């Protein structure tokens, strides 16, 4: 068994088509195979900091694992966040907000307006994927009070 320590304050993941989300329980291994994540070759333990909630989804069809976390006391201040690719699904980029896209990124790179979005006052999380992209901030649809708020972000 491998241990993957994560001191992830506000981390979250954006949606994976048709993958179901599972809660990360700090210190409890995510099992390999159909009892946990079929994409893992061995169990992985994720240690979350106090008041950090996590969720993951394994998308066997697209060979992608998504993970998300948020912190109960994370900032709820409205802010401007840079758009970021947080997943690559079948060659298509998935962004950290619905208002972000490839066209806007290209325009921004060529001197256009900044490729950003505004968060709301429910808090932020960050998203990551095994398929590519970076860890990207996303707006939460609800306050970070449990891993349930992350389920709609990593899968459905």
Backbone as JSON, one array per atom type, in Angstrom:
{
  "sequence": "XXXXXXXXXXXXXXXXXXXXXXXXXXXXXXXXXXXXXXXXXXXXXXXXXXXXXXXXXXXXXXXXXXXXXXXXXXXXXXXXXXXXXXXXXXXXXXXXXXXXXXXXXXXXXXXXXXXXXXXXXXXXXXXXXXXXXXXXXXXXXXXXXXXXXXXXXXXX",
  "N": [[0.84, -1.17, 0.0], [0.52, 2.21, -0.78], [1.19, 5.45, 0.54], [-0.2, 8.57, 0.2], [0.41, 11.56, 1.13], [-1.52, 14.39, 1.59], [-1.71, 17.7, 2.07], [-3.91, 19.37, 1.53], [-5.46, 22.25, 1.39], [-7.84, 24.03, 0.2], [-9.07, 22.1, -2.19], [-10.42, 20.93, -5.25], [-12.43, 19.28, -7.77], [-13.48, 19.39, -11.18], [-16.36, 18.41, -13.17], [-16.68, 14.98, -14.25], [-17.77, 13.15, -16.95], [-20.31, 10.87, -16.31], [-18.98, 9.44, -14.27], [-18.95, 8.09, -11.03], [-18.94, 9.66, -7.85], [-16.88, 9.33, -4.94], [-16.4, 9.52, -1.44], [-13.48, 10.73, 0.14], [-11.95, 9.36, 2.84], [-9.95, 10.42, 5.32], [-6.86, 8.86, 5.78], [-7.89, 6.32, 5.34], [-7.53, 3.64, 3.2], [-7.96, 3.89, -0.34], [-9.15, 1.41, -2.18], [-7.73, -0.76, -4.68], [-9.01, -1.92, -7.84], [-12.39, -3.21, -8.35], [-13.52, -2.66, -5.88], [-12.85, -0.17, -5.07], [-11.2, 1.81, -6.8], [-10.94, 1.08, -10.05], [-8.86, 1.81, -11.67], [-6.57, 1.97, -10.2], [-3.56, 0.28, -9.33], [-2.77, -0.6, -6.91], [-3.67, -0.19, -3.44], [-4.29, 3.14, -2.23], [-3.56, 5.6, 0.13], [-4.88, 8.57, 1.33], [-4.1, 11.33, 3.18], [-5.79, 13.79, 4.73], [-5.76, 17.21, 5.76], [-6.95, 18.69, 8.84], [-10.39, 19.54, 8.87], [-10.6, 19.46, 6.1], [-12.25, 18.36, 3.28], [-12.72, 15.66, 1.0], [-13.14, 14.22, -2.29], [-13.33, 11.72, -4.84], [-13.24, 10.4, -8.2], [-13.35, 7.69, -10.37], [-12.96, 7.15, -13.69], [-13.37, 4.74, -15.69], [-13.9, 4.29, -18.42], [-12.71, 6.48, -19.71], [-10.19, 6.37, -18.67], [-9.36, 7.93, -16.41], [-8.66, 9.53, -13.34], [-10.16, 11.61, -11.03], [-9.86, 14.14, -8.57], [-10.9, 15.97, -5.71], [-10.84, 18.58, -3.31], [-11.9, 20.53, -0.51], [-11.79, 23.18, 1.9], [-13.21, 23.59, 5.05], [-13.02, 26.07, 6.33], [-12.24, 27.66, 4.26], [-11.55, 30.47, 2.08], [-14.24, 32.66, 1.43], [-14.48, 34.85, 0.01], [-15.41, 36.83, -2.74], [-13.77, 36.61, -5.83], [-11.43, 37.11, -8.56], [-10.5, 34.61, -10.74], [-8.02, 32.84, -12.54], [-8.65, 31.2, -15.6], [-8.28, 27.71, -16.15], [-7.08, 24.67, -17.51], [-8.3, 21.72, -16.34], [-8.67, 19.1, -16.86], [-8.33, 16.69, -19.44], [-10.34, 15.34, -21.72], [-10.88, 12.85, -23.87], [-9.36, 14.22, -25.75], [-10.45, 16.73, -25.64], [-10.37, 19.83, -23.96], [-11.14, 20.38, -20.56], [-12.37, 22.88, -18.53], [-11.9, 24.94, -15.57], [-14.15, 26.42, -15.07], [-17.41, 27.04, -16.37], [-17.55, 29.26, -18.03], [-15.12, 29.48, -19.2], [-13.01, 28.71, -21.99], [-11.42, 27.2, -24.93], [-11.26, 29.04, -27.08], [-11.41, 31.58, -25.83], [-9.08, 31.43, -24.33], [-7.14, 31.37, -26.32], [-7.57, 33.89, -27.5], [-6.91, 35.55, -25.32], [-4.21, 34.93, -25.07], [-3.27, 36.13, -27.32], [-3.23, 38.84, -26.82], [-5.77, 39.68, -26.1], [-8.62, 40.15, -23.9], [-8.25, 39.31, -20.42], [-8.28, 35.88, -19.46], [-10.37, 34.91, -17.4], [-12.53, 34.27, -14.53], [-15.25, 35.09, -12.3], [-15.6, 34.27, -8.91], [-18.16, 33.08, -6.63], [-19.72, 33.69, -3.41], [-19.61, 31.35, -1.94], [-17.37, 29.9, -1.53], [-14.22, 28.36, -2.46], [-12.61, 25.74, -4.27], [-10.24, 23.3, -5.43], [-9.16, 21.63, -8.41], [-8.08, 18.58, -9.92], [-6.61, 16.19, -12.2], [-5.79, 12.97, -13.56], [-5.42, 12.99, -16.25], [-4.26, 15.2, -17.37], [-3.63, 18.76, -17.62], [-3.86, 21.26, -15.0], [-3.78, 21.88, -11.42], [-6.64, 23.47, -10.58], [-8.47, 26.32, -9.46], [-11.89, 26.42, -8.49], [-15.29, 27.58, -8.3], [-17.42, 26.88, -5.58], [-20.6, 25.27, -5.42], [-22.0, 25.21, -3.15], [-21.54, 25.75, 0.4], [-18.5, 24.54, 1.86], [-18.99, 22.02, 3.7], [-18.98, 19.34, 3.91], [-17.95, 16.32, 2.17], [-19.88, 16.0, 0.31], [-20.49, 18.31, -1.16], [-18.56, 18.23, -3.07], [-19.13, 16.15, -4.78], [-20.68, 16.69, -7.1], [-18.8, 17.9, -8.58], [-16.68, 16.14, -9.17], [-17.89, 13.95, -10.31], [-20.92, 12.32, -11.44]],
  "CA": [[0.0, 0.0, 0.0], [1.25, 3.47, -0.81], [0.56, 6.56, 1.24], [-0.09, 9.83, -0.52], [0.0, 12.62, 2.05], [-1.98, 15.61, 0.95], [-2.11, 18.77, 2.95], [-4.65, 20.15, 0.57], [-6.49, 23.08, 2.01], [-9.01, 24.01, -0.66], [-8.88, 21.41, -3.46], [-11.67, 20.43, -5.82], [-12.35, 18.81, -9.15], [-14.65, 19.64, -12.0], [-17.15, 17.23, -13.51], [-16.32, 13.91, -15.15], [-19.01, 12.56, -17.43], [-20.76, 9.53, -15.93], [-18.21, 8.79, -13.21], [-19.6, 8.33, -9.74], [-18.03, 10.21, -6.85], [-16.74, 8.65, -3.66], [-15.8, 10.35, -0.42], [-12.16, 10.36, 0.66], [-11.86, 9.35, 4.31], [-8.54, 10.59, 5.63], [-6.18, 7.72, 6.37], [-8.51, 5.06, 4.94], [-7.09, 3.37, 1.84], [-8.83, 3.7, -1.51], [-8.72, 0.11, -2.67], [-7.6, -0.98, -6.12], [-10.03, -2.83, -8.37], [-13.79, -2.79, -8.32], [-13.95, -2.28, -4.53], [-12.46, 1.23, -4.83], [-10.95, 2.46, -8.09], [-10.41, 0.07, -10.98], [-7.67, 2.32, -12.35], [-5.42, 1.84, -9.3], [-2.95, -1.05, -9.3], [-2.67, -0.95, -5.49], [-4.4, 0.74, -2.57], [-3.67, 4.44, -1.99], [-4.1, 6.29, 1.29], [-4.76, 10.02, 1.26], [-4.25, 11.95, 4.49], [-6.26, 15.16, 4.58], [-5.63, 18.07, 6.93], [-8.16, 18.92, 9.62], [-11.44, 20.32, 8.21], [-10.54, 19.34, 4.65], [-13.1, 17.3, 2.75], [-12.25, 15.22, -0.3], [-13.91, 13.26, -3.08], [-12.64, 11.29, -6.05], [-14.03, 9.61, -9.14], [-12.57, 6.91, -11.33], [-13.69, 7.03, -14.94], [-12.72, 3.65, -16.39], [-14.06, 4.45, -19.87], [-11.76, 7.49, -20.2], [-8.91, 6.14, -18.0], [-9.08, 9.17, -15.7], [-9.02, 9.67, -11.94], [-10.33, 13.01, -10.64], [-9.86, 14.33, -7.13], [-11.28, 17.32, -5.31], [-10.92, 18.84, -1.88], [-12.21, 21.9, -0.09], [-11.55, 23.39, 3.32], [-14.38, 24.14, 5.73], [-12.78, 27.49, 6.64], [-11.64, 28.3, 3.09], [-12.0, 31.82, 1.76], [-15.52, 32.82, 0.73], [-14.41, 36.16, -0.63], [-15.52, 36.83, -4.19], [-12.49, 36.97, -6.42], [-11.18, 36.8, -9.96], [-9.64, 33.43, -10.84], [-7.58, 32.52, -13.9], [-9.17, 29.98, -16.2], [-7.25, 26.69, -16.23], [-7.49, 23.34, -17.96], [-8.18, 20.81, -15.21], [-8.83, 17.73, -17.34], [-8.4, 16.51, -20.88], [-11.24, 14.21, -21.89], [-11.02, 12.5, -25.28], [-8.71, 15.26, -26.54], [-11.09, 18.02, -25.4], [-10.01, 20.45, -22.7], [-12.18, 20.72, -19.59], [-11.9, 24.06, -17.82], [-12.33, 25.06, -14.18], [-15.42, 27.14, -15.01], [-18.18, 26.92, -17.62], [-17.33, 30.43, -18.88], [-13.78, 29.37, -19.79], [-12.95, 27.82, -23.15], [-10.21, 27.28, -25.75], [-11.28, 30.28, -27.88], [-11.07, 32.7, -24.95], [-7.67, 31.26, -23.96], [-6.35, 31.79, -27.48], [-7.7, 35.35, -27.62], [-6.13, 36.16, -24.23], [-2.79, 34.74, -25.39], [-2.94, 37.04, -28.43], [-3.42, 40.23, -26.42], [-7.16, 39.98, -25.8], [-8.94, 40.31, -22.48], [-7.79, 38.23, -19.55], [-9.1, 34.67, -19.45], [-10.66, 34.75, -15.98], [-13.94, 34.23, -14.14], [-15.51, 35.58, -10.95], [-16.17, 33.29, -7.99], [-19.23, 33.6, -5.8], [-19.37, 33.77, -2.0], [-19.78, 30.05, -1.28], [-16.05, 29.33, -1.31], [-13.49, 27.82, -3.6], [-11.92, 24.47, -4.15], [-9.31, 23.13, -6.54], [-9.44, 20.43, -9.16], [-6.95, 17.96, -10.6], [-6.96, 15.0, -12.95], [-4.64, 12.21, -14.06], [-5.35, 13.07, -17.71], [-3.56, 16.4, -17.82], [-4.1, 20.02, -17.06], [-3.22, 21.67, -13.76], [-4.71, 22.04, -10.3], [-7.3, 24.74, -10.84], [-9.51, 26.77, -8.53], [-13.27, 26.45, -8.98], [-16.29, 28.05, -7.34], [-18.29, 25.84, -5.02], [-22.03, 25.52, -5.55], [-22.51, 25.29, -1.79], [-20.45, 25.88, 1.36], [-17.73, 23.33, 2.11], [-19.32, 21.5, 5.03], [-18.78, 17.9, 3.82], [-17.51, 15.91, 0.83], [-21.04, 16.01, -0.59], [-20.4, 19.46, -2.06], [-17.58, 17.9, -4.12], [-19.62, 15.08, -5.63], [-21.11, 17.19, -8.41], [-17.62, 18.39, -9.27], [-15.86, 15.02, -9.66], [-18.67, 12.96, -11.04], [-22.38, 12.41, -11.24]],
  "C": [[0.89, 1.23, 0.0], [0.48, 4.52, -0.04], [0.84, 7.82, 0.46], [-0.53, 10.94, 0.41], [-0.38, 13.87, 1.3], [-2.39, 16.6, 2.02], [-2.8, 19.79, 2.08], [-5.68, 20.98, 1.28], [-7.67, 23.09, 1.07], [-8.74, 23.36, -2.01], [-10.19, 20.83, -3.97], [-11.47, 20.0, -7.25], [-13.63, 19.09, -9.9], [-15.21, 18.33, -12.55], [-16.49, 16.27, -14.49], [-17.64, 13.32, -15.65], [-19.18, 11.13, -16.91], [-19.9, 8.8, -14.91], [-18.89, 9.09, -11.89], [-18.54, 8.77, -8.72], [-18.02, 9.36, -5.59], [-16.02, 9.59, -2.7], [-14.42, 9.82, -0.05], [-12.24, 10.46, 2.18], [-10.39, 9.37, 4.66], [-7.97, 9.36, 6.33], [-6.75, 6.36, 6.02], [-8.16, 4.78, 3.49], [-8.23, 3.32, 0.82], [-8.32, 2.42, -2.15], [-8.61, 0.07, -4.19], [-8.72, -1.92, -6.56], [-11.43, -2.32, -8.16], [-14.31, -2.47, -6.92], [-13.6, -0.83, -4.21], [-12.33, 1.98, -6.14], [-10.27, 1.46, -9.0], [-9.15, 0.52, -11.7], [-6.41, 2.24, -11.49], [-4.88, 0.42, -9.35], [-2.73, -1.53, -7.87], [-3.38, 0.12, -4.68], [-3.58, 2.02, -2.35], [-4.36, 5.09, -0.8], [-3.84, 7.77, 1.15], [-5.04, 10.57, 2.65], [-4.6, 13.42, 4.29], [-6.03, 15.93, 5.88], [-6.98, 18.21, 7.62], [-9.11, 19.85, 8.88], [-11.34, 20.38, 6.69], [-11.38, 18.15, 4.24], [-12.63, 16.95, 1.35], [-13.2, 14.25, -0.96], [-13.07, 12.89, -4.3], [-13.62, 10.54, -6.94], [-13.07, 8.93, -10.1], [-13.43, 6.69, -12.56], [-12.96, 6.0, -15.81], [-12.77, 3.82, -17.9], [-13.04, 5.42, -20.46], [-10.39, 7.38, -19.54], [-8.44, 7.37, -17.23], [-9.51, 9.04, -14.23], [-9.07, 11.15, -11.64], [-10.37, 13.07, -9.12], [-10.2, 15.78, -6.82], [-11.24, 17.43, -3.8], [-11.33, 20.29, -1.66], [-12.0, 21.99, 1.41], [-12.75, 24.11, 3.93], [-14.23, 25.64, 6.0], [-12.13, 28.22, 5.47], [-12.27, 29.65, 2.81], [-13.32, 31.8, 1.01], [-15.6, 34.18, 0.05], [-14.55, 36.01, -2.14], [-14.19, 37.28, -4.77], [-12.44, 36.58, -7.89], [-10.16, 35.68, -10.02], [-9.26, 33.24, -12.31], [-8.22, 31.22, -14.37], [-8.0, 28.99, -16.35], [-7.85, 25.39, -16.74], [-7.24, 22.39, -16.8], [-8.36, 19.35, -15.59], [-8.82, 17.76, -18.86], [-9.17, 15.23, -21.1], [-11.44, 13.95, -23.37], [-10.41, 13.56, -26.19], [-9.31, 16.64, -26.34], [-10.69, 18.55, -24.02], [-11.25, 20.69, -21.85], [-11.61, 21.81, -18.7], [-12.47, 24.1, -16.41], [-13.58, 25.91, -14.0], [-16.09, 27.05, -16.37], [-17.96, 28.1, -18.56], [-15.97, 30.4, -19.58], [-13.82, 28.43, -20.99], [-11.67, 28.07, -23.96], [-10.14, 28.58, -26.54], [-10.87, 31.49, -27.04], [-9.6, 32.63, -24.53], [-6.77, 31.73, -25.1], [-6.4, 33.3, -27.65], [-6.88, 36.06, -26.55], [-4.64, 36.06, -24.52], [-2.34, 35.68, -26.51], [-3.27, 38.49, -28.1], [-4.85, 40.62, -26.11], [-7.37, 40.14, -24.3], [-8.47, 39.08, -21.68], [-8.78, 37.08, -19.55], [-9.34, 34.29, -17.99], [-12.16, 34.57, -15.76], [-14.04, 34.71, -12.7], [-16.11, 34.45, -10.11], [-17.34, 33.92, -7.24], [-18.79, 33.57, -4.34], [-19.56, 32.46, -1.23], [-18.44, 29.38, -0.99], [-15.46, 28.76, -2.58], [-12.93, 26.45, -3.26], [-10.96, 24.4, -5.32], [-9.5, 21.76, -7.15], [-8.17, 19.91, -9.82], [-7.4, 16.64, -11.23], [-5.69, 14.27, -13.38], [-4.48, 12.35, -15.57], [-4.63, 14.3, -18.23], [-4.18, 17.64, -17.24], [-3.34, 20.32, -15.78], [-4.23, 21.6, -12.62], [-5.33, 23.41, -10.48], [-8.38, 25.05, -9.82], [-10.86, 26.78, -9.23], [-14.17, 27.03, -7.9], [-17.1, 26.87, -6.85], [-19.75, 26.25, -5.21], [-22.69, 25.67, -4.19], [-21.31, 25.4, -0.85], [-19.79, 24.53, 1.6], [-17.98, 22.86, 3.54], [-19.22, 19.98, 5.07], [-18.29, 17.58, 2.41], [-18.65, 15.93, -0.16], [-20.98, 17.15, -1.59], [-19.45, 19.18, -3.22], [-18.09, 16.87, -5.12], [-20.02, 15.55, -7.02], [-19.92, 17.69, -9.23], [-16.8, 17.25, -9.86], [-16.63, 13.98, -10.43], [-20.14, 13.15, -10.79], [-23.02, 11.09, -11.54]]
}
